[in-house]
Amino acid sequence: MQYRQLGRTGLRVSTFTLGTMGFGGTGWATPVGNLDVEAAKEEIAIARDAGVNLIDTADVYSAGLSEEIIGQALGSSREDWLIATKVRMPMGDSPNDAGLSRHHIIRGAEASLRRLGTDYIDLYQVHEWDGHTPLEETLAALDDLVRSGKVRYVGCSNYAAWQMMKALGVSDARHLERFASTQVYYSLHSRHVEAEIVPACIDQGVGILVWSPIAGGLLSGKYRRGVQAPAGSRHLSEWSEPPVHDEDKLYDTIELAVKIGESHGVSAARVALAYIVQKPGVTSVIVGARTNDQLRDNLAAADLVLTDDEVRALDDVSGEPLRYPFWHQANTSSDRLSPADLSQIARHL
């Protein structure tokens, strides 16, 4: 297992993070898994043995049950782990039970602390954009939590590049705690983040945490062109994230991942994970699993290093044409491109 700095901070996190949406598994999270405390303890032990030091959750996962299970499963070993959780989504029926107001953020943090059974959160992330609350209010509330010692670092999730940059600008101008990381969807199935978000993160020193790097199981190898998915598969049935807009391209990508996996004697899922870990700007990829065997296989991707030719082939099959103004910059400004620019343009030069 490798460890990378989280953005501009001194915090080092494992390149794989344990995802816990399946802890509890009630309500809308049921298709992801329904692990109880004992099953969670087993997954945490597997992750620990693999060198993982970060656990990611959210208050909205099974209406707080995921956090409760983590707290019970960790017990006295809490100090051995970094815990990341999130706030923003509805946690009740009141008009103030959602969003990124000071009211909801402070109440959310205090509730998460109680459920987790801890007195601090290592990384507190705003789960989604709130276009109704001024960023000054949101960021000041997060800053207060850091100053109080209840939170160590703050991050965002599912922000567009302009939204993240606006937040960083407000933080810098008002001397408020800065986002150390952003958590985004990024996989061989969808590389949209490479156009704006990844370059902005590299330029601004914001760490990238990746959710659903196997595209909700689509890249596991069990979904193949012309072959019915095995019983129990959740995608394209009761679970619609991420959306699939080009099935032919997806199946071409899966076929190549399977082929590369066979050459290494590993699963297509490991190939998909190793690919994302090797991409510019990525700090850690979040893996969750319904079974211990799935988790072990996913975490074994830490030992897989793809060759330059393999990465290039996966880039080609899953990539998209450069959008404007980037194709123009590639044609006319290649003599003065920064590492942030080159993160998406380099392979087109």
N, C-alpha and C positions, 0 to 999 in steps of 0.2 A: 504494500500500500504506500502510495506517495502522499505527501502533505503539502498543501499550497497556502500561501498567504491569502486571507480573505480581504480582497480589495487593498486599500492603503493601510489596513490595520496590521498589528503584529500578531494577530490570531492565526494559527495554522490549523487548517481543517483537512480531513482525509478527502481524497479525490472521489470517494463514494460515500454517500450519506444514506442512512436508513430512513426510508419513508414509512409513515405509519397511518395512512388513510384507511388501511384495512384493520386497524386496531379498533375493536368494537363492531364496526361494520353494520350500523343500523341506518334506517332511512335511506336516503339517496346513495349512501356509501356501501350499501349491502352488496352490490355486484363486485366490489373491490376485494372484499374479504370480511371475515367476522372473527378475528382473533381475540381470544380472551386473555386474561392476565398470564396464565401459564404458557400459552402459545407465544405471547409477546416476550416473555422471559427467554424462550428458546431462540427467537429471532434476534433478540438483543445479544445473546451469548454468541451466536454465529457471527454477527456483525463485529462484536468485540474481538473475536479470535481472528477475523480477517483484517483487523487494524482500523476499523471505522471508529471515528470519535464524535460524529455529529448525528443527532436524531432530529428529523423534521416532522412537525405536526401543525395543526391549526385548531383554533377553538371551534370552528364549524364542523370538523370531522366528527361525525356521529354525535353532534350537539354537545361536545365537550368530553365524550366518553373516551376518545383516543388519548386526550391529555391525562385523564384519570388513570387509564391503564398504564401509561408510561410512568407516571408517578409511583404507582404500586409496584410495577415490574422493576424499576430501578432501585427503589428502597434506599439503602445506605450507600449504594454505588453511584448516586447522583453526581458526586464530585468528579467522577471519572469520565463524565460525558459533557458534551456541549449540546444544549437543547435550543432548537429554533421553533418558534410558533408564530401564529399570524392572527391579525385582527382586521375586520372590515365587514364580513358577511353577517346576515341576520342571525341573532341569537335569541330572538323573542319576537313578540307581536307588536311591541311598542314602536312608535315612529322613531324613537331614539335608540333602538336596539340594533342598529346597523349603521354603517358609514364610518367616516374618519373624523368625526367631531372630537373635541377634547373629552366631552362627556363619555362617548362610547369607547375611546381608546383607553382612558384611565380605568373605567369599569372593566373593560375587556382584559387588561393586563392583570388587574387584581384578581379577577375570576380565574384566569389561566394559572396564576401563581398558586391559588388554592387547589385547583384540580391537579396540578403537577406536583404538589407537595414540596415546593421549593421557595426560596426567598429571592431568587433572581432568575431572569431569562437571559440566556447568552445572546440570542439573536431574535429581536422582535420585528416582524415584518408586516407591513401593511399589505393585505392580501390582494387588493384590487384598487383601481383608481376610484376616487370619489370626486366627481365634477361639481358637486354642490358645496363642499366645504373648502374654505380658503386654505391653501397650502401652509400659510403662516400659522394657522391654528393647529393643523395636523402636526407639523414639524416641531412647533413649540411644545406640544403635549409629549411627543416622543423624546424631546430634549429633556423635559422635566423628569421623565421616567429614568433616563440615563443618569442624570445628576442625583436622583434619589437613591441610586444603586439597585433599583428593581430590574433594570435592563442594562446589559453591557454594550450591545451594538444594535443598530437598527438597519432595516433593509426594506426594499419594496418588492412587489411581485406583480406580474402581468401589467406592467407599465409600458406604454409606448416610449420611444426614445425621447420625444419632445417633452413628455410628462416627467420623465426621470430627470432630464436636463433642467427643466423649470424648477423642480424640487431641489436639485443640487445648487442652483443659482440662489434660491431663497435661503437655503442653509448657509451658504458661504457669505451672503450679504448680511445676514442677521446673526452670524456666529452661532448657529444651531448645529446639533449633532447631524452629521452627514450620513446618507445611506452608504453603508459599507458594501452592500450587495443588492442584486436584483435576482429574483427567481422567475425563470421563463420556460416556456415550452420550446424544446429544441431537439430535433431528431432527424434521422435520415429521411423520414416521411415529410418533414416540413423544416426548411432552413430559412424561413422568413426573417428570423432575428438577425441574420448576417447582414442584412441591408442597412439597418440603422442602429439597432440596439447593441450589437457586439462592438462595432467601431466606437460608439459613444462610451461603452464601458471601458474599453482599452484606453481611450483617451483620458477618461476621468478617474481611472483607478477604481472602478467598481467591480467587485467580484461577481461572477455569474454562477448561480446555482440552477441546475437544469431539472425540471420536472418532466416526467413521462418520457425518458430518453428512448424507450422501446415502443413509443406511440401507443400506449395503452394495450400492449401485447401484439400489435399488428406486425412488429418486426421480429417476433419470437421465432418465426419459421413455420408456425402451424397454419398460417393463412397463406395459401398458395393459389395461383391462377388455376381455375377449373377444378379445384378440390374443395369439398365442403369442410368447413372448420369443425374440429372435434367437439363432441358434446361438452357443455360447460363453458365454452368460449363466450366471453361477454361482449366482444366488440361487434359492431354493426347489428347489435340486437338491443339489449337494454342499456347499453353504454355508448354514448355518441361522441365522446371526446377522445382523440381529436377528430374533427370532421375529415372525411375523405372526398376530395374533389376530382382526383385523377387516378382511377383504379389501375389503369395500365402502367402508369409510371410507378405507382406503389409496388405492383407485382414485379416489375423489372428490378426495382431496388431490392426487394426481398430475395429474388432469385440470385442476385449477385452476392448478397450477404450470406445466403446459404452456401453458395459455391466457395466463397472465401473461408467461411467457417469450416467446411469440409477439408480444405487444404491445411488447416491448422488443427483439425480434430476437435473443434469446439462448436457450440451452437451459434445460430444466426444472432441470437440475443446478445451473446458476448461480443460479436463483431460490431453490432449496432452501438453497444456501450463503449467499447474501446475507441470507436470512431469519434464519438462526441467528446470523450476525455482528451483526445489529442487535438481538438480544435482550438484555435486561438481564443484567449480570454476566459476559457472555462475553468472554474475553480473546483466544482464538485458536481457529480450527477446523483440524483436521488433515485434509489431503487427500493421498491416495496414488493412484497411477494405474498401470495396466499399459502404457499407451502415452503417448508424448510429447504427442500431440494431446489426450488426455483431461486430462493435467495442465495444459496451457495453457488449456483451456476452464475447468477448475475454478478456476485462479488468476485468471482474468479476472473472476470474481465480485467481486473486490476493487473493481472499478469500477462495480458495479451497486448502486444505491440504490433500494430499493423505496419506494413512496409509503405514507403512513399508511393509505390505503384498501386497498392491496394487502396490507399486513401484517395489517390487521384481517380481511380476507377469508380469508387463510391461517390466522389464529388461529381463526376460526370453524369452518372445515372440518376442522381437525386437532385442535381442542381437546377437552377433557373437562370435565364439570361440576365445580365446586369440591367438594372433599372436606370432610368435617367435620374440624376446627372452622372451616375457612376460610369456608364459606358463612355460618356463624353470625356470624363476625367481620365479613364484608361487610355483613350485615344490621344489626348492632348497634354496631359499633366503627369505622365508617368515618371518624369525626372524629379518631382517634388512631392512624393507621397509618403505619409507618415506610417508607422506601424499600424495605427488604427485604420487608415485607408487601405493598407495592403491586406488586412485581415479578410477582406472580401474581393479585392481587385487583383491580388497577386496572381491567382491561377488563370486570369484572363489576359495577362500581358504576354 
